[in-house]
Amino acid sequence: MIHGFLCSTKSALPHPLDDPAFVTASACRLASRPFRFMPQSSRRQNRSGTLVFANWNYVLLLIGVALIVVGFTAMYLEGQYLGFISLYVSPVLIIGGYAEIIYALLWAPDEQSAAEEQ
């Protein structure tokens, strides 16, 4: 019945989904297996202690965050919304900090320097 509904062509051989005993036996077999979200081969391997970026990337990230903090702090400390620091210096520091963070995320070491680090 189900096979005839799913497929437009009729087969001379009966389809296993048409047999209710097969369907319940298959469901029991599937229910007895442990449920896995992903196949075993694609699971993340245990790589504790491995950093995603090189050390220089983290230094660049910290410099970028420091520039952003200094920019917002300078804008706050001046207290005037039309002052020279809040209009010209702070936005340059903040945009420079974001640019530094983007550069730090995209920078990759050469194969030669990466081999020397290890």
RODRENMAR-484074 format. One record per atom (N, C-alpha, C): residue number from 1; residue in three letters; atom name; z negated, x, y negated. Coordinates in nm, 4 decimals. Each point is the difference from the previous one (the first is absolute). Layout:
N
+-----+--------+-------+----------+----------+----------+
: num : residu : atome :       c3 :       c1 :       c2 :
+-----+--------+-------+----------+----------+----------+
: NUM :    Ala :    CA :        Z :        X :        Y :
...
+-----+--------+-------+----------+----------+----------+
END
This chain:
118
+-----+--------+-------+----------+----------+----------+
: num : residu : atome :       c3 :       c1 :       c2 :
+-----+--------+-------+----------+----------+----------+
:   1 :    Met :     N :   0.0000 :   0.0817 :   0.1183 :
:   1 :    Met :    CA :   0.0000 :  -0.0817 :  -0.1183 :
:   1 :    Met :     C :   0.0000 :   0.0864 :  -0.1251 :
:   2 :    Ile :     N :  -0.0913 :   0.0968 :  -0.0081 :
:   2 :    Ile :    CA :  -0.0092 :   0.0842 :  -0.1184 :
:   2 :    Ile :     C :   0.1245 :   0.0854 :  -0.0136 :
:   3 :    His :     N :   0.0489 :   0.0524 :   0.1136 :
:   3 :    His :    CA :   0.1185 :   0.0844 :  -0.0045 :
:   3 :    His :     C :   0.1198 :  -0.0787 :  -0.0502 :
:   4 :    Gly :     N :   0.0130 :  -0.1203 :   0.0447 :
:   4 :    Gly :    CA :   0.1103 :  -0.0835 :  -0.0467 :
:   4 :    Gly :     C :  -0.0100 :  -0.0286 :  -0.1488 :
:   5 :    Phe :     N :  -0.1214 :  -0.0080 :  -0.0504 :
:   5 :    Phe :    CA :  -0.0195 :  -0.0246 :  -0.1426 :
:   5 :    Phe :     C :   0.0319 :   0.1240 :  -0.0824 :
:   6 :    Leu :     N :  -0.0404 :   0.1191 :   0.0504 :
:   6 :    Leu :    CA :   0.0195 :   0.1237 :  -0.0754 :
:   6 :    Leu :     C :   0.1436 :   0.0502 :   0.0059 :
:   7 :    Cys :     N :   0.0644 :  -0.0158 :   0.1135 :
:   7 :    Cys :    CA :   0.1362 :   0.0514 :   0.0177 :
:   7 :    Cys :     C :   0.0962 :  -0.1173 :   0.0099 :
:   8 :    Ser :     N :   0.1132 :   0.0160 :  -0.0621 :
:   8 :    Ser :    CA :   0.0965 :  -0.1094 :   0.0012 :
:   8 :    Ser :     C :   0.0795 :  -0.0032 :   0.1295 :
:   9 :    Thr :     N :   0.0113 :   0.1136 :   0.0692 :
:   9 :    Thr :    CA :   0.0762 :   0.0030 :   0.1242 :
:   9 :    Thr :     C :  -0.0934 :  -0.0207 :   0.1177 :
:  10 :    Lys :     N :   0.0444 :  -0.0806 :   0.0951 :
:  10 :    Lys :    CA :  -0.0786 :  -0.0245 :   0.1210 :
:  10 :    Lys :     C :   0.0362 :   0.1055 :   0.1032 :
:  11 :    Ser :     N :  -0.1014 :   0.0481 :   0.0693 :
:  11 :    Ser :    CA :   0.0191 :   0.0998 :   0.1029 :
:  11 :    Ser :     C :  -0.0157 :  -0.0665 :   0.1360 :
:  12 :    Ala :     N :   0.0681 :   0.0563 :   0.1005 :
:  12 :    Ala :    CA :  -0.0125 :  -0.0531 :   0.1347 :
:  12 :    Ala :     C :  -0.1367 :   0.0346 :   0.0590 :
:  13 :    Leu :     N :  -0.0591 :   0.1122 :  -0.0466 :
:  13 :    Leu :    CA :  -0.1305 :   0.0408 :   0.0505 :
:  13 :    Leu :     C :  -0.1094 :  -0.0621 :  -0.0863 :
:  14 :    Pro :     N :  -0.1100 :  -0.0397 :   0.0604 :
:  14 :    Pro :    CA :  -0.1101 :  -0.0541 :  -0.0808 :
:  14 :    Pro :     C :  -0.0648 :   0.1120 :  -0.0822 :
:  15 :    His :     N :  -0.0420 :  -0.0337 :  -0.1186 :
:  15 :    His :    CA :  -0.0637 :   0.0963 :  -0.0882 :
:  15 :    His :     C :  -0.1500 :  -0.0007 :   0.0269 :
:  16 :    Pro :     N :  -0.0661 :   0.1176 :  -0.0065 :
:  16 :    Pro :    CA :  -0.1444 :   0.0044 :   0.0293 :
:  16 :    Pro :     C :  -0.0829 :  -0.0848 :  -0.0956 :
:  17 :    Leu :     N :   0.0452 :  -0.0202 :  -0.1222 :
:  17 :    Leu :    CA :  -0.0775 :  -0.0804 :  -0.0930 :
:  17 :    Leu :     C :   0.0027 :  -0.1488 :   0.0345 :
:  18 :    Asp :     N :   0.0947 :  -0.0401 :   0.0858 :
:  18 :    Asp :    CA :   0.0053 :  -0.1393 :   0.0426 :
:  18 :    Asp :     C :  -0.1075 :  -0.0316 :   0.1039 :
:  19 :    Asp :     N :  -0.0536 :   0.1020 :   0.0648 :
:  19 :    Asp :    CA :  -0.0996 :  -0.0197 :   0.1046 :
:  19 :    Asp :     C :  -0.1395 :   0.0063 :  -0.0615 :
:  20 :    Pro :     N :  -0.0761 :  -0.1092 :  -0.0002 :
:  20 :    Pro :    CA :  -0.1340 :   0.0016 :  -0.0603 :
:  20 :    Pro :     C :  -0.0962 :   0.0965 :   0.0691 :
:  21 :    Ala :     N :   0.0168 :   0.0239 :   0.1273 :
:  21 :    Ala :    CA :  -0.0891 :   0.0932 :   0.0710 :
:  21 :    Ala :     C :   0.0217 :   0.1417 :  -0.0515 :
:  22 :    Phe :     N :   0.1251 :   0.0363 :  -0.0296 :
:  22 :    Phe :    CA :   0.0296 :   0.1329 :  -0.0529 :
:  22 :    Phe :     C :  -0.0596 :   0.0173 :  -0.1397 :
:  23 :    Val :     N :   0.0118 :  -0.1044 :  -0.0806 :
:  23 :    Val :    CA :  -0.0498 :   0.0082 :  -0.1368 :
:  23 :    Val :     C :  -0.1512 :   0.0173 :  -0.0011 :
:  24 :    Thr :     N :  -0.0719 :  -0.0753 :   0.0828 :
:  24 :    Thr :    CA :  -0.1459 :   0.0131 :   0.0016 :
:  24 :    Thr :     C :  -0.0415 :   0.1332 :   0.0607 :
:  25 :    Ala :     N :   0.0721 :   0.0488 :   0.1016 :
:  25 :    Ala :    CA :  -0.0330 :   0.1300 :   0.0591 :
:  25 :    Ala :     C :   0.0231 :   0.1112 :  -0.1012 :
:  26 :    Ser :     N :   0.1065 :  -0.0096 :  -0.0782 :
:  26 :    Ser :    CA :   0.0277 :   0.1008 :  -0.1024 :
:  26 :    Ser :     C :  -0.1067 :  -0.0034 :  -0.1077 :
:  27 :    Ala :     N :  -0.0419 :  -0.1192 :  -0.0380 :
:  27 :    Ala :    CA :  -0.1035 :  -0.0111 :  -0.1024 :
:  27 :    Ala :     C :  -0.1308 :   0.0584 :   0.0499 :
:  28 :    Cys :     N :  -0.0322 :  -0.0189 :   0.1269 :
:  28 :    Cys :    CA :  -0.1230 :   0.0566 :   0.0556 :
:  28 :    Cys :     C :   0.0076 :   0.1522 :   0.0048 :
:  29 :    Arg :     N :   0.1176 :   0.0545 :   0.0347 :
:  29 :    Arg :    CA :   0.0146 :   0.1456 :   0.0022 :
:  29 :    Arg :     C :  -0.0152 :   0.0577 :  -0.1401 :
:  30 :    Leu :     N :   0.0583 :  -0.0650 :  -0.1000 :
:  30 :    Leu :    CA :  -0.0099 :   0.0489 :  -0.1370 :
:  30 :    Leu :     C :  -0.1425 :  -0.0111 :  -0.0525 :
:  31 :    Ala :     N :  -0.0701 :  -0.1044 :   0.0402 :
:  31 :    Ala :    CA :  -0.1359 :  -0.0189 :  -0.0482 :
:  31 :    Ala :     C :  -0.0958 :   0.1010 :   0.0613 :
:  32 :    Ser :     N :   0.0304 :   0.0512 :   0.1188 :
:  32 :    Ser :    CA :  -0.0895 :   0.0956 :   0.0648 :
:  32 :    Ser :     C :   0.0168 :   0.1411 :  -0.0564 :
:  33 :    Arg :     N :   0.1103 :   0.0292 :  -0.0690 :
:  33 :    Arg :    CA :   0.0215 :   0.1322 :  -0.0586 :
:  33 :    Arg :     C :  -0.0799 :   0.0134 :  -0.1293 :
:  34 :    Pro :     N :  -0.0456 :   0.1221 :  -0.0291 :
:  34 :    Pro :    CA :  -0.0655 :   0.0195 :  -0.1294 :
:  34 :    Pro :     C :   0.1026 :  -0.0084 :  -0.1122 :
:  35 :    Phe :     N :  -0.0374 :  -0.0640 :  -0.1081 :
:  35 :    Phe :    CA :   0.0919 :  -0.0196 :  -0.1119 :
:  35 :    Phe :     C :   0.0076 :   0.1272 :  -0.0828 :
:  36 :    Arg :     N :   0.1203 :   0.0443 :  -0.0278 :
:  36 :    Arg :    CA :   0.0209 :   0.1190 :  -0.0812 :
:  36 :    Arg :     C :   0.0833 :  -0.0379 :  -0.1206 :
:  37 :    Phe :     N :  -0.0430 :   0.0486 :  -0.1150 :
:  37 :    Phe :    CA :   0.0754 :  -0.0270 :  -0.1207 :
:  37 :    Phe :     C :   0.1280 :   0.0816 :  -0.0063 :
:  38 :    Met :     N :  -0.0070 :   0.1229 :   0.0468 :
:  38 :    Met :    CA :   0.1163 :   0.0874 :  -0.0038 :
:  38 :    Met :     C :   0.0116 :   0.0705 :   0.1342 :
:  39 :    Pro :     N :   0.1206 :   0.0434 :   0.0343 :
:  39 :    Pro :    CA :   0.0141 :   0.0770 :   0.1235 :
:  39 :    Pro :     C :  -0.0788 :   0.1303 :  -0.0081 :
:  40 :    Gln :     N :  -0.0364 :   0.0508 :   0.1144 :
:  40 :    Gln :    CA :  -0.0823 :   0.1204 :   0.0056 :
:  40 :    Gln :     C :   0.0691 :   0.1188 :  -0.0654 :
:  41 :    Ser :     N :   0.1304 :   0.0132 :   0.0129 :
:  41 :    Ser :    CA :   0.0701 :   0.1169 :  -0.0516 :
:  41 :    Ser :     C :   0.0042 :   0.0035 :  -0.1520 :
:  42 :    Ser :     N :  -0.0058 :  -0.1151 :  -0.0659 :
:  42 :    Ser :    CA :   0.0107 :  -0.0001 :  -0.1451 :
:  42 :    Ser :     C :  -0.1355 :  -0.0042 :  -0.0696 :
:  43 :    Arg :     N :  -0.1073 :   0.0062 :   0.0737 :
:  43 :    Arg :    CA :  -0.1318 :   0.0010 :  -0.0629 :
:  43 :    Arg :     C :  -0.0221 :   0.1322 :  -0.0717 :
:  44 :    Arg :     N :  -0.0792 :  -0.0065 :  -0.1027 :
:  44 :    Arg :    CA :  -0.0294 :   0.1190 :  -0.0797 :
:  44 :    Arg :     C :  -0.0832 :   0.0973 :   0.0835 :
:  45 :    Gln :     N :   0.0418 :   0.1243 :  -0.0025 :
:  45 :    Gln :    CA :  -0.0733 :   0.1000 :   0.0764 :
:  45 :    Gln :     C :  -0.1180 :   0.0500 :  -0.0817 :
:  46 :    Asn :     N :  -0.0985 :   0.0492 :   0.0676 :
:  46 :    Asn :    CA :  -0.1201 :   0.0468 :  -0.0659 :
:  46 :    Asn :     C :   0.0284 :   0.1334 :  -0.0682 :
:  47 :    Arg :     N :   0.0096 :  -0.0040 :  -0.1325 :
:  47 :    Arg :    CA :   0.0275 :   0.1210 :  -0.0766 :
:  47 :    Arg :     C :  -0.1095 :   0.0166 :  -0.1052 :
:  48 :    Ser :     N :  -0.1217 :   0.0024 :   0.0415 :
:  48 :    Ser :    CA :  -0.1089 :   0.0116 :  -0.0961 :
:  48 :    Ser :     C :   0.0013 :   0.1389 :  -0.0617 :
:  49 :    Gly :     N :  -0.0276 :   0.0046 :  -0.1301 :
:  49 :    Gly :    CA :  -0.0030 :   0.1267 :  -0.0690 :
:  49 :    Gly :     C :   0.1335 :   0.0425 :  -0.0583 :
:  50 :    Thr :     N :   0.1070 :  -0.0725 :   0.0274 :
:  50 :    Thr :    CA :   0.1308 :   0.0341 :  -0.0531 :
:  50 :    Thr :     C :   0.0184 :  -0.0689 :  -0.1336 :
:  51 :    Leu :     N :   0.0315 :   0.0773 :  -0.1036 :
:  51 :    Leu :    CA :   0.0225 :  -0.0562 :  -0.1321 :
:  51 :    Leu :     C :   0.1432 :  -0.0493 :  -0.0133 :
:  52 :    Val :     N :   0.0176 :  -0.1058 :  -0.0759 :
:  52 :    Val :    CA :   0.1329 :  -0.0568 :  -0.0180 :
:  52 :    Val :     C :   0.0849 :   0.0899 :  -0.0894 :
:  53 :    Phe :     N :  -0.0605 :   0.0511 :  -0.1066 :
:  53 :    Phe :    CA :   0.0703 :   0.0854 :  -0.0949 :
:  53 :    Phe :     C :  -0.0500 :   0.1429 :   0.0118 :
:  54 :    Ala :     N :   0.0715 :   0.0893 :  -0.0665 :
:  54 :    Ala :    CA :  -0.0464 :   0.1385 :  -0.0096 :
:  54 :    Ala :     C :  -0.1134 :   0.0059 :  -0.1023 :
:  55 :    Asn :     N :  -0.0710 :   0.1101 :  -0.0032 :
:  55 :    Asn :    CA :  -0.1123 :   0.0140 :  -0.0935 :
:  55 :    Asn :     C :   0.0470 :  -0.0070 :  -0.1448 :
:  56 :    Trp :     N :   0.1176 :   0.0536 :  -0.0264 :
:  56 :    Trp :    CA :   0.0524 :  -0.0004 :  -0.1369 :
:  56 :    Trp :     C :   0.0256 :  -0.1430 :  -0.0478 :
:  57 :    Asn :     N :   0.0387 :  -0.0890 :   0.0896 :
:  57 :    Asn :    CA :   0.0194 :  -0.1402 :  -0.0371 :
:  57 :    Asn :     C :  -0.1300 :  -0.0620 :  -0.0494 :
:  58 :    Tyr :     N :  -0.1097 :   0.0296 :   0.0668 :
:  58 :    Tyr :    CA :  -0.1290 :  -0.0553 :  -0.0406 :
:  58 :    Tyr :     C :  -0.0458 :   0.0564 :  -0.1337 :
:  59 :    Val :     N :   0.0313 :   0.1271 :  -0.0254 :
:  59 :    Val :    CA :  -0.0332 :   0.0590 :  -0.1299 :
:  59 :    Val :     C :   0.0791 :  -0.0705 :  -0.1096 :
:  60 :    Leu :     N :   0.1294 :  -0.0231 :   0.0243 :
:  60 :    Leu :    CA :   0.0833 :  -0.0694 :  -0.0986 :
:  60 :    Leu :     C :  -0.0473 :  -0.1434 :  -0.0218 :
:  61 :    Leu :     N :  -0.0424 :  -0.0661 :   0.1071 :
:  61 :    Leu :    CA :  -0.0538 :  -0.1355 :  -0.0138 :
:  61 :    Leu :     C :  -0.1255 :  -0.0016 :  -0.0867 :
:  62 :    Leu :     N :  -0.0881 :   0.0942 :   0.0218 :
:  62 :    Leu :    CA :  -0.1229 :   0.0069 :  -0.0802 :
:  62 :    Leu :     C :   0.0303 :   0.0298 :  -0.1467 :
:  63 :    Ile :     N :   0.0981 :   0.0845 :  -0.0259 :
:  63 :    Ile :    CA :   0.0391 :   0.0284 :  -0.1385 :
:  63 :    Ile :     C :   0.0536 :  -0.1266 :  -0.0655 :
:  64 :    Gly :     N :   0.0821 :  -0.0764 :   0.0722 :
:  64 :    Gly :    CA :   0.0540 :  -0.1245 :  -0.0540 :
:  64 :    Gly :     C :  -0.1080 :  -0.1024 :  -0.0302 :
:  65 :    Val :     N :  -0.0946 :  -0.0143 :   0.0911 :
:  65 :    Val :    CA :  -0.1100 :  -0.0946 :  -0.0223 :
:  65 :    Val :     C :  -0.0849 :   0.0459 :  -0.1185 :
:  66 :    Ala :     N :  -0.0223 :   0.1313 :  -0.0117 :
:  66 :    Ala :    CA :  -0.0777 :   0.0521 :  -0.1128 :
:  66 :    Ala :     C :   0.0720 :  -0.0264 :  -0.1326 :
:  67 :    Leu :     N :   0.1315 :   0.0158 :  -0.0034 :
:  67 :    Leu :    CA :   0.0755 :  -0.0291 :  -0.1227 :
:  67 :    Leu :     C :  -0.0132 :  -0.1468 :  -0.0393 :
:  68 :    Ile :     N :   0.0058 :  -0.0881 :   0.0968 :
:  68 :    Ile :    CA :  -0.0123 :  -0.1438 :  -0.0285 :
:  68 :    Ile :     C :  -0.1404 :  -0.0313 :  -0.0536 :
:  69 :    Val :     N :  -0.1009 :   0.0561 :   0.0624 :
:  69 :    Val :    CA :  -0.1374 :  -0.0246 :  -0.0452 :
:  69 :    Val :     C :  -0.0205 :   0.0552 :  -0.1405 :
:  70 :    Val :     N :   0.0508 :   0.1199 :  -0.0273 :
:  70 :    Val :    CA :  -0.0141 :   0.0588 :  -0.1335 :
:  70 :    Val :     C :   0.0745 :  -0.0841 :  -0.1041 :
:  71 :    Gly :     N :   0.1176 :  -0.0496 :   0.0358 :
:  71 :    Gly :    CA :   0.0769 :  -0.0836 :  -0.0925 :
:  71 :    Gly :     C :  -0.0721 :  -0.1287 :  -0.0355 :
:  72 :    Phe :     N :  -0.0524 :  -0.0697 :   0.0998 :
:  72 :    Phe :    CA :  -0.0721 :  -0.1242 :  -0.0289 :
:  72 :    Phe :     C :  -0.1318 :   0.0266 :  -0.0721 :
:  73 :    Thr :     N :  -0.0663 :   0.1101 :   0.0337 :
:  73 :    Thr :    CA :  -0.1254 :   0.0341 :  -0.0673 :
:  73 :    Thr :     C :   0.0247 :   0.0331 :  -0.1469 :
:  74 :    Ala :     N :   0.1064 :   0.0759 :  -0.0273 :
:  74 :    Ala :    CA :   0.0321 :   0.0338 :  -0.1388 :
:  74 :    Ala :     C :   0.0362 :  -0.1250 :  -0.0792 :
:  75 :    Met :     N :   0.0679 :  -0.0925 :   0.0636 :
:  75 :    Met :    CA :   0.0352 :  -0.1247 :  -0.0676 :
:  75 :    Met :     C :  -0.1261 :  -0.0816 :  -0.0313 :
:  76 :    Tyr :     N :  -0.0941 :   0.0004 :   0.0905 :
:  76 :    Tyr :    CA :  -0.1231 :  -0.0758 :  -0.0190 :
:  76 :    Tyr :     C :  -0.0894 :   0.0653 :  -0.1058 :
:  77 :    Leu :     N :  -0.0098 :   0.1314 :   0.0037 :
:  77 :    Leu :    CA :  -0.0912 :   0.0701 :  -0.0898 :
:  77 :    Leu :     C :   0.0441 :  -0.0052 :  -0.1459 :
:  78 :    Glu :     N :   0.1305 :  -0.0096 :  -0.0232 :
:  78 :    Glu :    CA :   0.0447 :  -0.0064 :  -0.1389 :
:  78 :    Glu :     C :  -0.0426 :  -0.1312 :  -0.0638 :
:  79 :    Gly :     N :   0.0088 :  -0.1093 :   0.0712 :
:  79 :    Gly :    CA :  -0.0489 :  -0.1274 :  -0.0489 :
:  79 :    Gly :     C :   0.0932 :  -0.0714 :  -0.0965 :
:  80 :    Gln :     N :   0.1098 :   0.0592 :  -0.0368 :
:  80 :    Gln :    CA :   0.0954 :  -0.0655 :  -0.0894 :
:  80 :    Gln :     C :   0.1289 :  -0.0248 :   0.0773 :
:  81 :    Tyr :     N :   0.0511 :  -0.1198 :  -0.0124 :
:  81 :    Tyr :    CA :   0.1233 :  -0.0283 :   0.0736 :
:  81 :    Tyr :     C :   0.1227 :   0.0496 :  -0.0752 :
:  82 :    Leu :     N :  -0.0136 :   0.0377 :  -0.1268 :
:  82 :    Leu :    CA :   0.1124 :   0.0559 :  -0.0743 :
:  82 :    Leu :     C :  -0.0212 :   0.1486 :  -0.0313 :
:  83 :    Gly :     N :  -0.0897 :   0.0663 :   0.0706 :
:  83 :    Gly :    CA :  -0.0264 :   0.1407 :  -0.0240 :
:  83 :    Gly :     C :   0.1070 :   0.0877 :   0.0629 :
:  84 :    Phe :     N :   0.0013 :   0.1266 :  -0.0416 :
:  84 :    Phe :    CA :   0.1006 :   0.0946 :   0.0494 :
:  84 :    Phe :     C :  -0.0164 :   0.0255 :   0.1493 :
:  85 :    Ile :     N :  -0.1240 :   0.0193 :   0.0450 :
:  85 :    Ile :    CA :  -0.0237 :   0.0311 :   0.1419 :
:  85 :    Ile :     C :   0.0351 :  -0.1195 :   0.0887 :
:  86 :    Ser :     N :  -0.0418 :  -0.1211 :  -0.0400 :
:  86 :    Ser :    CA :   0.0252 :  -0.1167 :   0.0852 :
:  86 :    Ser :     C :   0.1462 :  -0.0414 :  -0.0016 :
:  87 :    Leu :     N :   0.0751 :   0.0358 :  -0.1043 :
:  87 :    Leu :    CA :   0.1418 :  -0.0376 :  -0.0043 :
:  87 :    Leu :     C :   0.0926 :   0.1056 :   0.0581 :
:  88 :    Tyr :     N :  -0.0359 :   0.1274 :  -0.0120 :
:  88 :    Tyr :    CA :   0.0948 :   0.1043 :   0.0379 :
:  88 :    Tyr :     C :  -0.0504 :   0.0912 :   0.1123 :
:  89 :    Val :     N :  -0.1229 :   0.0451 :  -0.0082 :
:  89 :    Val :    CA :  -0.0489 :   0.0985 :   0.0971 :
:  89 :    Val :     C :  -0.0355 :  -0.0662 :   0.1336 :
:  90 :    Ser :     N :  -0.0782 :  -0.1062 :  -0.0034 :
:  90 :    Ser :    CA :  -0.0451 :  -0.0648 :   0.1237 :
:  90 :    Ser :     C :   0.1150 :  -0.0549 :   0.0849 :
:  91 :    Pro :     N :   0.0985 :  -0.0704 :  -0.0575 :
:  91 :    Pro :    CA :   0.1101 :  -0.0465 :   0.0846 :
:  91 :    Pro :     C :   0.0784 :   0.1125 :   0.0659 :
:  92 :    Val :     N :   0.0144 :   0.1119 :  -0.0699 :
:  92 :    Val :    CA :   0.0699 :   0.1141 :   0.0592 :
:  92 :    Val :     C :  -0.0808 :   0.0568 :   0.1164 :
:  93 :    Leu :     N :  -0.1313 :   0.0090 :  -0.0167 :
:  93 :    Leu :    CA :  -0.0852 :   0.0478 :   0.1100 :
:  93 :    Leu :     C :   0.0033 :  -0.0948 :   0.1197 :
:  94 :    Ile :     N :  -0.0045 :  -0.1287 :  -0.0254 :
:  94 :    Ile :    CA :  -0.0011 :  -0.0984 :   0.1092 :
:  94 :    Ile :     C :   0.1335 :   0.0001 :   0.0743 :
:  95 :    Ile :     N :   0.1094 :  -0.0012 :  -0.0736 :
:  95 :    Ile :    CA :   0.1319 :   0.0025 :   0.0651 :
:  95 :    Ile :     C :   0.0200 :   0.1322 :   0.0729 :
:  96 :    Gly :     N :  -0.0481 :   0.1094 :  -0.0602 :
:  96 :    Gly :    CA :   0.0072 :   0.1292 :   0.0694 :
:  96 :    Gly :     C :  -0.0804 :   0.0006 :   0.1282 :
:  97 :    Gly :     N :  -0.1147 :  -0.0659 :  -0.0006 :
:  97 :    Gly :    CA :  -0.0817 :  -0.0090 :   0.1213 :
:  97 :    Gly :     C :   0.0692 :  -0.0791 :   0.1096 :
:  98 :    Tyr :     N :   0.0606 :  -0.1116 :  -0.0363 :
:  98 :    Tyr :    CA :   0.0747 :  -0.0780 :   0.1006 :
:  98 :    Tyr :     C :   0.1205 :   0.0769 :   0.0509 :
:  99 :    Ala :     N :   0.0682 :   0.0718 :  -0.0873 :
:  99 :    Ala :    CA :   0.1138 :   0.0819 :   0.0438 :
:  99 :    Ala :     C :  -0.0471 :   0.1106 :   0.0940 :
: 100 :    Glu :     N :  -0.1148 :   0.0580 :  -0.0291 :
: 100 :    Glu :    CA :  -0.0565 :   0.1044 :   0.0860 :
: 100 :    Glu :     C :  -0.0343 :  -0.0557 :   0.1380 :
: 101 :    Ile :     N :  -0.0537 :  -0.1205 :   0.0046 :
: 101 :    Ile :    CA :  -0.0329 :  -0.0618 :   0.1288 :
: 101 :    Ile :     C :   0.1272 :  -0.0277 :   0.0803 :
: 102 :    Ile :     N :   0.1028 :  -0.0505 :  -0.0653 :
: 102 :    Ile :    CA :   0.1275 :  -0.0252 :   0.0695 :
: 102 :    Ile :     C :   0.0579 :   0.1306 :   0.0520 :
: 103 :    Tyr :     N :  -0.0050 :   0.1045 :  -0.0822 :
: 103 :    Tyr :    CA :   0.0496 :   0.1306 :   0.0439 :
: 103 :    Tyr :     C :  -0.0806 :   0.0516 :   0.1184 :
: 104 :    Ala :     N :  -0.1320 :  -0.0181 :  -0.0043 :
: 104 :    Ala :    CA :  -0.0851 :   0.0469 :   0.1093 :
: 104 :    Ala :     C :   0.0294 :  -0.0740 :   0.1299 :
: 105 :    Leu :     N :   0.0338 :  -0.1278 :  -0.0095 :
: 105 :    Leu :    CA :   0.0304 :  -0.0768 :   0.1210 :
: 105 :    Leu :     C :   0.1353 :   0.0370 :   0.0582 :
: 106 :    Leu :     N :   0.0930 :   0.0401 :  -0.0852 :
: 106 :    Leu :    CA :   0.1356 :   0.0304 :   0.0469 :
: 106 :    Leu :     C :   0.0211 :   0.1474 :   0.0332 :
: 107 :    Trp :     N :  -0.0866 :   0.0892 :  -0.0462 :
: 107 :    Trp :    CA :   0.0189 :   0.1428 :   0.0218 :
: 107 :    Trp :     C :  -0.0253 :   0.0350 :   0.1454 :
: 108 :    Ala :     N :   0.0913 :   0.0770 :   0.0567 :
: 108 :    Ala :    CA :  -0.0149 :   0.0468 :   0.1372 :
: 108 :    Ala :     C :   0.0196 :   0.1515 :   0.0011 :
: 109 :    Pro :     N :  -0.0822 :   0.0726 :   0.0746 :
: 109 :    Pro :    CA :   0.0149 :   0.1457 :   0.0040 :
: 109 :    Pro :     C :   0.1237 :   0.0407 :   0.0785 :
: 110 :    Asp :     N :   0.0481 :   0.1202 :  -0.0289 :
: 110 :    Asp :    CA :   0.1121 :   0.0546 :   0.0770 :
: 110 :    Asp :     C :  -0.0445 :   0.0233 :   0.1434 :
: 111 :    Glu :     N :   0.0958 :   0.0087 :   0.0900 :
: 111 :    Glu :    CA :  -0.0344 :   0.0286 :   0.1389 :
: 111 :    Glu :     C :  -0.0609 :   0.1393 :   0.0112 :
: 112 :    Gln :     N :   0.0476 :   0.0927 :  -0.0838 :
: 112 :    Gln :    CA :  -0.0480 :   0.1368 :   0.0048 :
: 112 :    Gln :     C :  -0.1466 :   0.0082 :  -0.0460 :
: 113 :    Ser :     N :  -0.0322 :  -0.0677 :  -0.1112 :
: 113 :    Ser :    CA :  -0.1384 :   0.0042 :  -0.0487 :
: 113 :    Ser :     C :  -0.0934 :  -0.0822 :   0.0887 :
: 114 :    Ala :     N :   0.0514 :  -0.1047 :   0.0627 :
: 114 :    Ala :    CA :  -0.0826 :  -0.0791 :   0.0925 :
: 114 :    Ala :     C :  -0.0337 :   0.0814 :   0.1246 :
: 115 :    Ala :     N :   0.0925 :   0.0838 :   0.0439 :
: 115 :    Ala :    CA :  -0.0254 :   0.0836 :   0.1164 :
: 115 :    Ala :     C :  -0.1022 :   0.1090 :  -0.0345 :
: 116 :    Glu :     N :   0.0033 :   0.0497 :  -0.1236 :
: 116 :    Glu :    CA :  -0.0952 :   0.1024 :  -0.0415 :
: 116 :    Glu :     C :  -0.1413 :  -0.0561 :  -0.0103 :
: 117 :    Glu :     N :  -0.0140 :  -0.1293 :  -0.0412 :
: 117 :    Glu :    CA :  -0.1320 :  -0.0610 :  -0.0113 :
: 117 :    Glu :     C :  -0.0695 :  -0.0118 :   0.1334 :
: 118 :    Gln :     N :   0.0766 :  -0.0257 :   0.1037 :
: 118 :    Gln :    CA :  -0.0586 :  -0.0186 :   0.1326 :
: 118 :    Gln :     C :  -0.0078 :   0.1298 :   0.0692 :
+-----+--------+-------+----------+----------+----------+
END
